Amino acid sequence: MDLRERWLEDELEKLRQQHLYREARAWPETGGRVRVDGRALLNFSSNDYLDLAHHPTVLAAAEHALRAGGAGATASRLVVGTLPLHEELEARLARLKGCPAALVFGSGYLANAGTVPALAGRGDTIFADRLAHASLVDAVLLSRAELLRFRHNDVGHLDELLSKCTGGGRKLVVTESVFSMDGDLAPLPELAAVAGRHGALLLVDEAHATGVFGPGGGGVIRELGLESAVNVSMGTLSKALGGYGGFVAVSARLREWLINRARAFIFSTALPPAMLGAALGALDVLEQQPGAGAELLRRAAAFRQKLQAAGLDTMASASQIIPILVGDNARALALAARLRAQGLLVVAIRPPTVPAGSARLRLSVTLAHTTAELDRAAELIVAAAREEALPNK
């Protein structure tokens, strides 16, 4: 062992003892149903909410773009990496979001990492929801702005923090519309009103809302008619749209600013043709099936109701993401293992992804899951929770 890395074994052992150790396992299949070691499992850990990753329209569009444009964009966007497909996708994403413009990044993480530091820096203040995604928190750290965190979905606390911020500099509020680990929704109208009253910019991460909520999958912002109140609507191409990449929907002037100041945009190789084609194919499917998101939410609500009726704590979930709060790390792992033996793939989520003491199972309902399968899964989950002596809510 390299003596310079001896400390690693001690730190890894600490993770094992705390039931926080993780491994990157290779899965032979993706989708709502996977086959592992010869066993069929119903997959509740995928973010492919609309079951588009294997959709024929999406695959055909990706293949066409691959053959026409090659394996890679070959350069960053500001060199020779911007392709006509980038411009086409950005125009269609802007229409989906009801915004004047959009800008595509290499991933959702890069979209946040590039946008936040372009909006705020030294001398500015960023107000972030306590449960905001790690990519937003990392983006704030990159920005070197002061970070103030308000209690989760607590509009009054945000108002209080903004009121005390009397110095100069820009103010930026960041939150998610659908929170990735809790499945609950932000009170966007109230947050937008407070941000507007204090002259603060508002960035909303719609990674888990795009494609599911709103007219045609436009997101929670569109559903609530808040397009003019939100400065940045961030989204991904890797969840409900089934592919890979990230974007922001913004004003034309803000897009111009990001092109010139977002380092994650300027210094990254552009998204490759196949991923652009896949995203365009997914948008085609959304246009052909505008009710897909509503159907997904209907199935998720019925599934969640069955879990709640049995006394399981699904927290404040109001989306296709349904947590089952366990608390203890080891117990969450044990419940996940018990469910896997019953044919359900549900990954245990532990700190630092979620706060200490709030380990949980995170179930993602997708359109790959039939109503009958969801009913059966609910029965298995309730039975397993009882066998694991999980306390009722």
Beta strands, then each sheet from edge to edge (+ up, - down):
strand 1: 33-36
strand 2: 39-43
strand 3: 101-105
strand 4: 125-129
strand 5: 146-150
strand 6: 171-176
strand 7: 201-205
strand 8: 232-236
strand 9: 246-250
strand 10: 321-327
strand 11: 344-345
strand 12: 348-349
strand 13: 359-364
sheet 1: 1+ 2- 11-
sheet 2: 3+ 9- 8+ 7+ 6+ 4+ 5+
sheet 3: 10+ 13- 12+
end
